[in-house]
Every structure is written in structure tokens, then in C-alpha cells.
Amino acid sequence: MSTEEPPVKRYRKEEQKDNSDSDDSNYVPYVPVKERQKQKLLKLGRIGQIKEAEQNKIKSSSENDSDCEDADEEQVWGRKNNISLLDQHTELKKLAEAKKVSAVERQLKKEEEILESVAEKKALMGVSELAKGIQYNEPIKTSWHPPRYILEMPEIRHERLRNELRILVEGEDIPPPLRSFKEMKFHKGILTALEEKKIKKPTPIQIQGIPTVLSGRDMIGIAFTGSGKTLVFALPLIMFCLEQEVKMPFIRNEGPYGLVICPSRELAKQTYDIIQHFCNSLQKHSMPEIRSCLAIGGVPVSESIEIIQKGVHIMVATPGRLMDMLEKKIVRLSVCRYLCMDEADRMIDLGFEEDVRTIFSYFNGQRQTLLFSATMPKKIQNFARSALVKPVTINVGRAGAASMNVIQEVEYVKQEAKVVYLLECLQKTPPPVLIFAEKKQDVDAIHEYLLLKGVEAVAIHGGKDQEERSRSVEAFRKQQKDVLVATDVASKGLDFPDVQHVINYDMPDDVENYVHRIGRTGRSGRQGLATTFINKANDESVLLDLKHLLMEAKQKVPTFLSDLCSESEKYLNLGDERGCSYCGGLGHRITDCPKLEALQNKQASNIGRRDYLANTAADY
């Protein structure tokens, strides 16, 4: 045994030595499989597959299993080495597209969250309705019906007419559009009054809007400035009141049946005058008297009380004076079945939102509610929907779009040169001319300068008393004065048919006000001109909105505006709505909305300061 053992030991040592020699000569440094794959992929430039491989890799439970997997993986990656450059390029392009889509989805989701956070949760309803949990599911029924031959026509005809006139409608059971006032079954007195005003045929908003209102439907009406929105709510209201008066005359202190709320005194006065014109015409044609009442600040309440005591059919009011009269029980809304908010978006923007809620709380029964404006962002429509029953939305042109009848000229003018340059701009067209400025001091300065230069000018702003404001507007309307200088008080809904030129002494803080300002010209199908002064003092986001508004209206964009660009511009056409869904600006999205940011800052600064016992805070 001793002779056999040593050779065996020696053999083992020799074998180990031989093995170690061969290992030294054939030694290859070990690189983990993961690293090898990464190196190969780096050569091919397919980084995306590295991440995919990392996610799909399954940890092995034993070393033997891992060896088998290594071999399998090496085979797979080996095959992928043979992919052509064209296929690799296609694959990389797909990855880039996927990333882009996910960025768009993220942006849309973020916007949706912001819009939900600013949306009002409280319903626009009367206190008793909210307390009893009353909800109206059917619109008010009226005795009016379209002519039988119109009803017998197929829906395709109505759609063709809407497409031809570019009328966009949303809602259920939409009444058919009617091409003439006779088809709308108006009384002879109203048709005569229309002829006196030289109105021969209805405008697109009237063709679809008046039948909708006469049918008793709730409605959101959006149309260009100067397109005849006032007649859409005024004529049906007069007809409803006439029907009520004929069936059962109004007794003392009864009424109103219809309520029209306007954001400014001047607009309320203009609306009242239009309604009064048609009521007087009906009376001349042996019809009962329809009494209308004007309730605005700056005018003695006694004038309104006198008419209310006789029994009033229609009341046109501003929110402040109406609130005061409701609180003092001078007027009641117990029989009111028709409510119209003219320039609805401006009312809510001007801080009347809480007042509007309080006014709604005074209603007793179901009413027909109408909202009208040239600029109606999505947030205002959402705010209003809680008050509407199966509403019909009628849109003639994009909400917030400028009138196509206005030529828009934007000029770069230094701050110190503006007043002098005004005289040059006044030479562009014959009078009358409207000049808008943001601040009261600027209005007074421009007015004084024009008077010194011998220009027949008048001025209005919130600092002047009502008598002076009314006198100035009347003198300008009768063309006794050539120029009216005003703040945005005169930009909402006022109708000066002969104005050919509007000059914006400064660019407003938001583009909605700009649309309302330039809408004072180019009315009723006429051509108009708008000149706007801008400079470096203007906010970039407002200038971007202006740039996209000019592009949409196919107007000339000056180089200093076209050079402006922002990061959010690539997201402008996302989703259903272009631009910002909060303020309606075309140059930014809701994520960069300066108006929303200002509102949030204001709300944050007001926390803890609110007087919950104030008269206006009816909800508390």
C-alpha cells in the first residue's frame, strides 16, 4: 500500500499544476452577462432595450439555472445584433413617439385637475330648492310652436342650414332654425318696430336662438360682438309678457315676469331702451301696455318704485341695485319665470359671482335661464350648468374670437409718445371714434389733451356720476361729439352703429377685454378698424394671446409680435379646446394662465379676512 499511495498524490498535484498552466495561458477576464449585453447595445445605440431587459430579467434560484439562462440570453441578443440600421431607426422613432404621447397625456390630465379644482361646487339655485332637494328635469313648456311646414321638414335640412350659417349647436331636441321673423310668429307691432330699426332679416344667432328661447329652452348663446344677441332674449320676453297680460292682467306690486341682468349701467340702459321701443310699438297697435323698469345705480330708486307699484312685466337691472331692492323687499321674484344674464362671463369676472348666487336664491319656482356673451370660457359654462335644465348651447364662431368685420392694426408706440400719436390715428377714419384706456387718470388726460387740440370729445369712467355718464354717451350716440374716451365701462355690449374706428390707448390686462373693446366697431355686418398701441410694458402672456388671436382672424401680425414664443406653444392645440380653458386666451394653456394665478393669489391673501356676517354672504 505504501508503494502505491505516493504516485497517486503526485498525480493529483501534477494535474492541478497542468490545469493551472492551461488556465494561465487561456485566461479571459470574466464580464457579467448584464455588462456584456449593455456593451453590445451601446454599440447599436439601443438604450431603450437595456431598460426592457432589466425589467424582464428573472433572478435565478441556483447557479446552474443562471448558466442556462445566460446561454439562452446570449442567443437572443446575438440574433438582435443582426437588425438593420433602418429597423433600429424605426424602433427608436417609436420610442420617441411614445414618450411624446405620454407628455401630452400628462399635460391634459394636469389641466383637467386644475379646471376641476377651480370649478364651483355649489349649485346656482334658490335657497328653498336646495333645502328641499328639488331638481328640475324638464324645460318650461310654452304655447309657441314653429310653423307646421317647418316641423315636417327633415332634420338634414336643419343641419344643412346650420352648417351653411356656421351655427354650432349642442343639446337635446333642438328646435329648428327659422330664416325670417314672420316664421317666428311675431306680432305685427314687433315686425313694424323691426322695420323702423331697418332690421329686415335675422342674423345667424337670431335664426337659431329665437326659436330656442320661444320654445322655453334654457340656453347659452355665444356669438361675435354686434351680431344681435339682445333681440334673441328681448323679443321672446316681450311676447311671453304680452301673453301673460292678455290672459290675466298684472295687478299692483306684481312682477316682474322677466329679469335681465347686465354688468354695467350703460349696457342696462341700452337694453332697457331697446325693450321700451318694442313695447311702445305694440301699444300703438292696440295691444295692452307692457311695463318695463330700469334698476341701476346712480339713479333714484323712486323712479323704479313708481313702475313696480303699477305691476311690472320686465325689469332690467345691474346686480348691485337689484340686490339692494331685493333685500329691502321693494321687489320680489315670486312670479319671475324668465332670467337672462347679458355678458354673463364679464359679470362673474367683475366679482359679481356672490351677488349672482344671492339673486338666484330669491327665486321660488322653475325659470327659463339664458346666458349670453361674446366670450364664454369653459369655466363660466361649467359654473352656469348647475342652473340650467337640458340647456341648448348655440355658438356662432369660437367663444372669444374677434369679429371678422374688424381690421386689426397693432402698433409699437413708446409710453411717452402715445398721447401725441393719438391725433395721427384719429385721421385714419372720419368720426365718430372710440378711444379706450385702462386707467381713469389716462382717460382724463386724453380727454383734456383732445379738448386743448380742438377735438369735440367726451369722456366716461367709473369715477364720474351717472348723470354725466349718460349725458356723454347720449351726445356721442347722436353724433354731437366726435370722440368718446372711456375705460372698459363702455366696452361691454354698448352699440354705437356708426363707429368705424376704435383706438386702444393701451392693451387690456386680458384678451377678453380686447375682444369686447374692438367689438364696438364692425357691427351689424359693417366694416370697422381697430388700432392698438403696445410696448415693452405689456405682459408677455397677453401679447402671446393677441398674436394667436390675430392669426386666427387672418390679420397681419407685426414682426415684434411674431418673434414672441413660449414653451407652452407646442401644447396650444391639445384636446377639444384651443388655448386656455379658464380665460379663453389662445396664447397659453390653463397651466400658465396669469388670470387664474392672480385669482389664486387673491384668494390666498383673503384667507381669514372675510366677513361672514356681511349682507352679501347669503350662503353663510
Secondary structure, 3 states (H helix, E strand, C coil): CCCCHHHHHHHHHHHHHHHHHHHHHCCCCCCCHHHHHHHHHHHHCCHHHHHHHHHHCCCCCCHHHHHHHHHHHHHHHHHHCCCCHHHHHHHHHHHHHHHHHHHHHHHHHHHHHHHHHHCCCCCCCCHHHHHHCCCCCCCCCCCCCCCHHHHCCCHHHHHHHHHHCCEEEECCCCCCCCCCCCCCCCCHHHHHHHHHCCCCCCCHHHHHHHHHHHCCCCEEEEECCCCCHHHHHHHHHHHHHHHHHHHCCCCCCCCCCEEEECCCHHHHHHHHHHHHHHHHHHHHCCCCCCCEEEECCCCCHHHHHHHHHHCCCEEEECHHHHHHHHHCCCCCCCCCCEEEEECHHHHHHHHHHHHHHHHHCCCCCCCEEEEEECCCCHHHHHHHHCCCCCCEEEEECCCCCCCCCEEEEEEECCHHHHHHHHHHHHCCCCCCEEEECCCHHHHHHHHHHHHHCCCCEEEECCCCCHHHHHHHHHHHHCCCCCEEEECHHHCCCCCCCCCCEEEECCCCCCHHHHHHHHCCCCCCCCCEEEEEEECCCCCHHHHHHHHHHHHHCCCCCCHHHHCCCCHHHHHCCCCCCCCCCCCCCCCCCHHHCHHHHHHHHHHHHHCCCCCCCCCCCCCC
